[in-house]
Amino acid sequence: MGFSISFSSATRFPFGGPATGTSAATTTTTTTTLRVLLALAPVALPTAYLLFLKRSLAKRTVASARISPPDPLVAPAPSTSTSTSQTADDDDDDEIVLPSHVRGAPELFVVAREKVVSEVVPIAVLRPEFVRGDGDADGGELSGLLEAYLSATMQAFAWTPQALLMARMGGSLRDLEAYRRTFDEGYLSECGFEEGDRVCGVYVVRGRRGGRVVLDLSPPSGWKGPVVTGALNVGFDREGEDGVRFVNETIMWRRKEGEKPTLLEGKVGRWLHTLMASWLVVKGIEAVTIGKVKSS
């Protein structure tokens, strides 16, 4: 992201005016200050925007991260019944998301996890085509919500700098057209996210369970770009009788010996990735709801 700033000859700044014979030193200082400000603008303005975006997203999502080791591979037991249910779900997810060779020998691996969870979204604000039934005690049956949410998040991701770079990295692939088609809006809007479906180049659906889809990081044969072992666990969970929470979890793992740290292990990389994941969750929610969901 870049910024260019131009000023006309009539532009006046609060910290200086035209030079006079008696104020040359002041003018020099002012000019230097202006040059410094202009030089910093391409960095300061995007940084300020990212901080503003982070603060805005934090009002609608909650992010957490853990790295094993030193954190345990499985989250510690919680103190409330609600958290107990959530941790039980996490344990079940571990069996689905983490491959057996990682779960079976955790001492050999570093596992980094990032989880973004939305605020509670009332079923009443979901688009009517996703809710079947009369809104009785169970809040109605949800149909098509998972696919629509995933489609929206993937379409948003396809326009990020990361995805645009990934699309260009496929130049050495035998079927480049098919690879790049997985980034297209039309392809993603029609995708059913069934087992084996490839989206945004390197993500392949491994399976589905309830309101979640697990996608492996699985570049196609002939891929020349960087290879990361990991998975996404994306979708929604029911929250009581009349609400849902949307979830985007990223898991990356590597062997302790001989493999470089993953993006989620670094503070800056994790901060930026969490920002993007939170933004994707919000974009997905906006696509499947009517109007604006009120932040708590």
Secondary structure by P-SEA (a helix, b strand, c coil): cbbbbbbccccccccccccccccaaaaaaaaaaaaaaaaacccaaaaaaaaaaaaaaaacccccccccccccccccccccaaaaaaaaaaaaaaacccccccccccccbbbbbbbbbbcccccccccccccccccccccccccaaaaaaaaaaaaaaaacaaaaaaaaacccccaaaaaaacccaaaaaaccccccccccccbbbccccccbbbbccccccccccbbbbbccccccccccccbbbbbbbbbbbbbcccccccccccaaaaaaaaaaaaaaaaaaaaaccccccccc
